[in-house]
Amino acid sequence: MLEGRMPARQTSRPRARQTPKARSYHHGDLRRVLIDAALQLAAEGAEVSVREAARRAAVSPGAPFRHFPNRDALMAAVAGEAQRRFRAEIEGAMGEAPVADPLGRFRAFGLAYLRWAMRNPAHFEIISTGRYFAHGSSAELTRDNAELIALTERILAEAAEQGLLRPADLKRIQIAGRALVYGFARMNLDGHFPRWGVEEGEIERMAEGVIDLFIAGIAKP
């Protein structure tokens, strides 16, 4: 009878120990779940780590390490996701601007850039600063950022080729355009606008006005 009972006890114990581990892999896409958890942590201003992302995703502490061996790997994936959302926002806005109007396309680019950055401050922080990880370690992020910079340069170069700009050094105009959108986004992220008397509900309207002012300054009358 003891021999008859032993298999039953041996069978039940492994099931009890394996249940938490098995549950941790029942997500349809564990990698996706962990990225979303890390994005949420960053948005809340919480400390982001692989183990904390695992806890937030309700998976076992060791589960994420088959996808992300360390925090840098996780944050690189998070930054890649944020960058894809960022680009989708910009490309969607530019798709609605007339192809033959480079200054109109620059305006659409700038507004999409600023609106996304203002509505997704934690995501913008991840892709625009080295606070969370070394950006140079992510080839994808480096490439995407270079492509966005090249896009602004190309749009303004088209405007110059069409004779739409005042006489000026094109490289300076391109740098000024980049500084405008990036600098405005950083000012918002760092909480500068209340010092200038700009209320939170007015910031997007102010962004539109600043971009229009820049375009009026570089466009040929």
C-alpha positions, 0 to 999 in steps of 0.5 A: 500500500505504501508503494501504491501511495508514493507515486500519488505524493511524488506526482502532486509535489512537482505540480505544486512547485511548477505552477508559478513558473508555468503561469509566468510563461502563459502570456501570449508574448512575455517580451511584449508584456515586459516592455509595456510594464517597463514603459508604465513604470517609467511613465509613473516615475518609478525605478525601472529594473528587470525584476520590477518589470517582472513584478508589475507584469505578474511573472516570476522574477527569473522569467524576463531574463531569457528575453532581457539579460539586464536593465540596459537590454530591457530599456533598449527594447522600451526605447525602441517601442517608444521610438516606433510610436513616435515615428508613427505619430510623425509619419501619420501627421506628415501624410496629411500635409501636401507633398509639394509644400515642404514648409507645410510638411515641416510644420506638420512634422514639428507639431506632431513631434511636440504633441507626442513629446508633450503627451508622452513625457516619460517616453520622450525622456527615454529616447532623448536622454541617457538617463535610463541607458546608453543610447549608443548601445542601441543600433536601432535607436541610433538609426531611427534618430538619425533618420528623423534628423535627416528627414528635417534636413531634407524637408528644409533642403527642399524648401531651399531648392524651391526658392521658398526660404530667405537667403541664409545658410541652410545648415543653420536653418536646419539646426535651428529647426531641430533646436526649436522642436527639441528645445521646446519639448525639453522646456515642457518636460523640465517644467519651464513654461509656468515660469513664462506664464504659460498654463498647461492648457495653453502649451500646445497652442503656444507650440503651434505659435512658435513653429509658425513664428519660426517658419515666418522667419525663414520663409521668403516674403 
